[in-house]
Amino acid sequence: MAWHIARAMDMAGHKIAQVYSRDLKDAQDLAHPYLADALDDIRMLKDDAEVTFICVSDSVIKEVAGHLLQPKNLVVHTSGAISIDVLKDVSPYYGVFYPVQTLSAGKPVNFFEVPVCIEGSNNVAEQQLKALADTVSNQVQYLDSEKRRHLHLAAVFANNFTNALYQEAAEILEIQGMNFNLLRPLIKETAEKVQRLSPREAQTGPARRGDHETIRKHLELLPEGHRKALYQLLTDIISKG
């Protein structure tokens, strides 16, 4: 997240002033392209930055925020699942800057195509966040913490669970000496199709067709266990849809 936020902000003309990490090497790697100061002591963060981004695991946002004291400046976290209130004791001006995208360091994305959901502690914070987000994304919208939690839940279904199913498919192929590359065109076409159609309209396969004979044969191929249970559960969901 930090890698992508820094890159997007830099490309939009914003100055990255400081980067803090408990690991100095990590801070240096991120700070170097932007000629920013790298720190491994959070107490060295200056209090004159317009915005401080907290890009850490959800479980430590509150801990990291507790070491900040930015009474004059905006402090934001980037989590989809954590309430804005986790920052309420840090500054009067705090908020959330949540990009709805799967992000991996070193793999650039077109941030202008990434929806960014924002929430501010007050009108001043919200206006500042909106102005900032508009410089890096063409899809900025306000979502309160409750709606953002449900969006994050939906994102887990759409992304994380889907990727877990890719792994299940890869293992089925590997057992038979086949390569996952055989499925990549199928996965690509499915992803492209859902850009044009609703998921319900894009659904295909034996469960959608009511092809009970194929379903029976598939189940015979699967030994008892989680994979067979997954197949049956997803088949039932599709059939009822």
SENU-231658 format. One line per 8 residues: number of its first residue (from 1); their letters; for each residue x, y, z of N, C-alpha, C. Coordinates in steps of 0.2 Angstrom, whole numbers. Layout:
N
NUM) a) X Y Z X Y Z X Y Z  ...
//
This chain:
241
1) mawhiara) 4 -6 0 0 0 0 4 6 0  9 6 4 14 12 5 17 14 -2  20 8 -5 23 9 -12 18 12 -17  12 10 -17 7 13 -22 5 20 -20  4 21 -14 2 28 -12 7 33 -13  14 31 -12 19 36 -13 20 37 -20  20 32 -24 20 32 -32 15 37 -35  9 36 -32 3 39 -35 4 47 -33
9) mdmaghki) 6 48 -27 6 55 -25 12 59 -28  17 55 -29 23 58 -33 21 60 -40  18 55 -43 16 56 -50 11 62 -51  7 63 -45 2 69 -45 6 75 -44  12 75 -42 16 81 -41 17 83 -33  14 78 -29 15 80 -22 22 77 -19  25 81 -14 31 79 -12 31 74 -6  34 69 -7 35 64 -1 41 66 3
17) aqvysrdl) 39 68 9 44 71 14 48 66 18  44 62 21 48 57 26 44 50 25  48 45 26 45 38 26 48 35 33  43 32 37 45 29 43 43 21 42  48 17 45 47 10 45 51 8 51  49 2 55 53 0 60 59 -3 57  59 -5 51 65 -8 47 68 -2 43  74 0 45 77 6 41 78 5 34
25) kdaqdlah) 80 -1 32 81 -3 25 74 -3 21  69 -5 24 62 -4 21 61 3 20  62 7 25 61 15 24 65 18 19  71 16 19 76 18 14 74 16 7  72 10 6 70 8 -1 64 12 -4  59 13 1 53 17 -2 55 24 -2  59 27 2 61 34 2 65 36 -4  70 32 -6 75 34 -10 73 37 -17
33) pyladald) 68 34 -21 66 37 -27 63 44 -26  61 45 -21 57 52 -20 62 57 -16  68 55 -15 73 59 -11 70 61 -4  66 57 -1 63 58 5 68 56 11  67 58 17 70 56 23 68 49 25  72 44 26 70 38 29 72 37 36  67 35 40 67 35 47 65 28 50  68 26 56 66 20 59 64 22 67
41) dirmlkdd) 64 29 68 62 31 74 56 36 73  50 34 75 44 37 73 43 44 77  47 45 82 48 51 85 51 57 81  54 55 76 58 59 71 53 62 66  47 60 66 43 63 61 41 70 62  42 74 57 40 81 58 33 82 58  31 88 61 23 89 62 21 94 57  25 95 52 23 100 47 20 97 40
49) aevtficv) 20 91 40 17 88 34 10 89 33  7 90 27 0 91 26 -4 85 28  -1 79 26 -5 73 27 0 68 29  -2 64 34 2 58 36 -2 52 35  1 47 30 -2 41 29 0 36 33  -4 32 36 -3 26 40 -4 20 36  1 17 33 0 11 28 3 5 32  -1 2 36 2 -4 40 -4 -9 41
57) sdsvikev) -2 -15 43 -7 -20 44 -13 -17 49  -19 -19 48 -25 -17 52 -24 -18 59  -20 -23 61 -20 -25 68 -15 -20 72  -11 -16 68 -6 -11 72 -8 -4 70  -13 -3 67 -15 5 65 -15 9 72  -19 6 76 -20 10 83 -13 11 86  -9 6 86 -3 6 90 2 11 87  2 11 80 6 16 76 3 23 77
65) aghllqpk) -3 24 77 -7 30 78 -5 33 85  -5 29 90 -4 31 96 3 34 97  8 33 93 14 37 93 15 43 89  9 45 86 9 51 82 5 57 86  8 63 85 4 68 88 5 74 83  -1 74 79 -1 79 74 -7 84 75  -7 88 80 -13 92 81 -15 97 75  -10 98 71 -12 103 66 -13 100 59
73) nlvvhtsg) -12 94 58 -12 91 52 -16 85 51  -18 83 45 -22 77 43 -18 71 44  -21 66 47 -18 59 48 -24 54 45  -22 50 41 -26 45 38 -24 38 38  -28 33 38 -26 26 37 -29 24 31  -27 18 28 -29 16 22 -33 9 22  -35 7 27 -39 1 28 -46 1 26  -48 -4 23 -56 -5 22 -60 -7 27
81) aisidvlk) -56 -11 32 -60 -14 37 -60 -11 44  -56 -5 45 -55 -2 52 -59 5 52  -62 6 57 -66 12 58 -62 18 58  -64 24 56 -61 30 56 -59 32 63  -63 29 68 -62 31 75 -56 29 78  -52 25 75 -46 22 78 -41 28 78  -42 33 74 -38 39 74 -40 45 78  -45 45 82 -49 50 85 -44 54 90
89) dvspyygv) -40 50 93 -35 54 98 -29 56 95  -28 56 89 -21 58 86 -22 65 84  -27 67 81 -28 74 78 -35 76 77  -37 82 78 -44 84 76 -45 83 69  -40 82 65 -41 81 57 -38 74 56  -43 69 55 -41 63 53 -46 60 48  -44 54 45 -49 51 40 -46 45 37  -49 42 32 -48 36 29 -47 37 21
97) fypvqtls) -42 34 18 -41 35 11 -40 28 9  -45 24 6 -45 17 5 -46 16 -2  -40 14 -6 -41 12 -13 -43 5 -13  -48 4 -17 -52 -3 -18 -48 -6 -24  -42 -9 -22 -38 -13 -27 -34 -18 -24  -32 -23 -27 -27 -28 -24 -20 -25 -26  -16 -24 -22 -9 -20 -23 -3 -24 -21  2 -24 -25 8 -28 -23 14 -23 -25
105) agkpvnff) 18 -22 -20 24 -18 -21 28 -20 -27  30 -15 -31 33 -17 -37 29 -18 -43  23 -19 -43 18 -20 -48 14 -14 -49  16 -9 -54 12 -3 -54 4 -4 -57  0 0 -55 -7 0 -57 -8 7 -59  -13 8 -64 -16 14 -66 -20 17 -60  -17 21 -55 -21 23 -50 -27 27 -51  -27 30 -57 -33 34 -59 -39 30 -60
113) evpvcieg) -38 24 -62 -44 19 -62 -46 16 -56  -42 17 -51 -44 14 -44 -49 18 -40  -55 15 -38 -59 19 -34 -56 20 -27  -56 26 -25 -54 28 -18 -60 31 -14  -61 27 -9 -66 29 -4 -63 33 2  -66 39 3 -63 43 8 -69 44 14  -66 46 20 -70 48 25 -66 53 30  -69 58 32 -66 63 36 -69 64 43
121) snnvaeqq) -65 66 47 -68 67 54 -72 74 55  -71 78 50 -75 84 50 -75 87 42  -78 92 41 -79 95 34 -72 97 32  -68 100 36 -61 102 34 -57 96 32  -57 91 36 -53 85 34 -56 82 28  -62 82 27 -65 78 21 -64 82 15  -64 89 15 -63 93 9 -55 92 7  -51 92 12 -44 91 11 -43 84 8
129) lkaladtv) -46 79 10 -45 72 8 -48 72 1  -54 75 -1 -57 75 -7 -52 78 -12  -49 84 -11 -45 87 -15 -39 83 -17  -36 80 -12 -30 76 -13 -32 70 -17  -37 66 -15 -39 60 -19 -40 62 -26  -43 67 -27 -45 69 -34 -39 70 -39  -33 71 -36 -27 72 -40 -24 65 -42  -26 60 -39 -23 53 -40 -28 48 -43
137) snqvqyld) -35 50 -42 -40 45 -45 -46 48 -48  -49 45 -53 -55 48 -56 -61 45 -53  -60 41 -48 -66 38 -45 -66 39 -37  -67 45 -35 -67 46 -28 -74 47 -25  -76 43 -20 -82 44 -17 -82 44 -9  -87 47 -6 -87 46 2 -90 40 4  -88 37 8 -91 31 12 -89 31 19  -95 30 23 -93 30 30 -90 23 32
145) sekrrhlh) -88 23 38 -85 17 41 -89 10 40  -96 11 41 -100 5 41 -100 3 33  -102 7 29 -102 5 22 -95 3 19  -90 6 22 -83 3 19 -82 -4 22  -84 -5 28 -83 -12 30 -87 -17 26  -93 -16 23 -96 -20 19 -93 -20 12  -90 -15 10 -87 -15 3 -81 -19 4  -77 -19 10 -71 -23 11 -73 -30 11
153) laavfann) -79 -32 14 -81 -39 14 -83 -41 7  -86 -37 3 -87 -39 -4 -81 -40 -8  -76 -36 -7 -69 -36 -10 -66 -43 -8  -67 -45 -2 -64 -51 0 -67 -57 -4  -73 -57 -5 -77 -62 -9 -74 -62 -16  -74 -56 -19 -73 -55 -26 -65 -56 -28  -61 -55 -23 -54 -55 -25 -50 -61 -21  -50 -60 -14 -46 -65 -10 -49 -72 -11
161) ftnalyqe) -56 -73 -11 -59 -80 -11 -58 -83 -18  -58 -78 -23 -58 -80 -30 -50 -83 -31  -46 -79 -28 -39 -81 -29 -37 -88 -26  -41 -89 -20 -40 -95 -16 -43 -101 -21  -48 -100 -25 -51 -105 -29 -46 -106 -35  -42 -101 -37 -37 -102 -42 -32 -107 -40  -30 -106 -33 -25 -111 -30 -28 -118 -30  -34 -119 -28 -38 -125 -28 -37 -128 -35
169) aaeileiq) -39 -124 -41 -39 -127 -47 -31 -128 -49  -27 -124 -47 -20 -126 -49 -17 -133 -46  -20 -134 -40 -18 -140 -37 -21 -146 -40  -27 -146 -42 -31 -151 -46 -27 -153 -52  -24 -147 -56 -20 -148 -62 -14 -151 -60  -10 -149 -55 -4 -151 -54 -4 -159 -52  -9 -161 -49 -9 -168 -47 -10 -173 -53  -12 -170 -59 -13 -173 -65 -7 -172 -70
177) gmnfnllr) -2 -168 -67 4 -166 -72 2 -161 -77  -3 -157 -75 -5 -151 -80 -3 -144 -77  -2 -139 -82 0 -133 -80 -6 -128 -79  -5 -123 -74 -10 -118 -73 -11 -114 -79  -6 -113 -83 -7 -109 -89 -12 -111 -93  -15 -117 -93 -21 -119 -97 -27 -115 -95  -27 -113 -89 -33 -109 -87 -33 -101 -87  -27 -99 -89 -26 -92 -89 -30 -88 -94
185) pliketae) -31 -91 -100 -35 -87 -105 -43 -87 -102  -45 -93 -99 -52 -93 -97 -53 -88 -91  -48 -88 -87 -48 -83 -81 -49 -76 -84  -44 -74 -89 -44 -68 -92 -51 -66 -95  -54 -70 -99 -60 -69 -102 -66 -68 -97  -66 -72 -92 -71 -71 -87 -70 -64 -83  -64 -62 -82 -63 -55 -79 -65 -50 -84  -64 -51 -90 -66 -46 -95 -73 -45 -96
193) kvqrlspr) -76 -51 -96 -84 -52 -97 -88 -48 -91  -85 -49 -85 -89 -46 -80 -88 -38 -80  -84 -36 -84 -84 -28 -85 -90 -26 -89  -92 -30 -93 -98 -28 -97 -105 -31 -95  -105 -36 -91 -111 -40 -89 -111 -40 -81  -117 -41 -79 -118 -42 -71 -115 -49 -70  -112 -50 -64 -110 -57 -62 -115 -63 -64  -122 -61 -63 -127 -66 -64 -127 -67 -71
201) eaqtgpar) -127 -62 -75 -127 -63 -83 -121 -67 -85  -115 -66 -82 -109 -69 -85 -108 -76 -83  -112 -78 -78 -112 -85 -75 -113 -90 -81  -108 -95 -81 -109 -101 -86 -107 -107 -82  -107 -113 -85 -105 -119 -82 -111 -124 -81  -109 -130 -78 -114 -135 -77 -119 -134 -72  -118 -130 -67 -123 -128 -62 -128 -123 -65  -125 -119 -69 -129 -114 -72 -134 -117 -77
209) rgdhetir) -132 -122 -81 -136 -126 -86 -140 -131 -83  -139 -133 -77 -143 -138 -74 -140 -145 -76  -134 -145 -78 -131 -152 -81 -129 -156 -75  -134 -160 -72 -133 -164 -66 -128 -170 -68  -128 -172 -74 -124 -178 -75 -116 -176 -75  -115 -170 -77 -108 -168 -77 -106 -166 -70  -111 -163 -66 -109 -162 -59 -108 -168 -55  -112 -173 -57 -111 -180 -53 -104 -183 -55
217) khlellpe) -102 -182 -61 -95 -185 -63 -89 -181 -60  -90 -174 -59 -85 -170 -56 -85 -172 -49  -90 -173 -45 -90 -175 -38 -87 -182 -37  -88 -186 -42 -84 -193 -42 -77 -192 -42  -74 -187 -46 -67 -186 -46 -64 -183 -40  -68 -180 -36 -65 -177 -30 -66 -181 -24  -60 -183 -20 -60 -186 -14 -64 -183 -9  -66 -186 -3 -70 -183 2 -65 -177 5
225) ghrkalyq) -68 -172 7 -63 -166 10 -66 -159 8  -62 -154 9 -64 -147 8 -65 -146 1  -62 -149 -4 -62 -147 -11 -69 -150 -13  -71 -156 -11 -78 -158 -13 -83 -154 -10  -82 -152 -4 -88 -148 -1 -88 -142 -4  -83 -139 -6 -83 -132 -9 -86 -133 -16  -85 -138 -20 -88 -139 -26 -96 -140 -25  -98 -143 -20 -105 -144 -19 -108 -138 -17
233) lltdiisk) -105 -134 -12 -108 -128 -10 -109 -123 -15  -103 -122 -19 -104 -117 -25 -109 -119 -30  -109 -126 -31 -114 -128 -36 -121 -126 -34  -122 -127 -27 -129 -126 -25 -131 -118 -25  -125 -114 -24 -127 -107 -24 -128 -105 -31  -124 -107 -36 -126 -106 -43 -132 -108 -45  -134 -114 -44 -140 -117 -46 -146 -113 -43  -146 -111 -37 -151 -107 -34 -152 -100 -36
241) g) -146 -98 -39 -146 -91 -42 -150 -90 -48
//
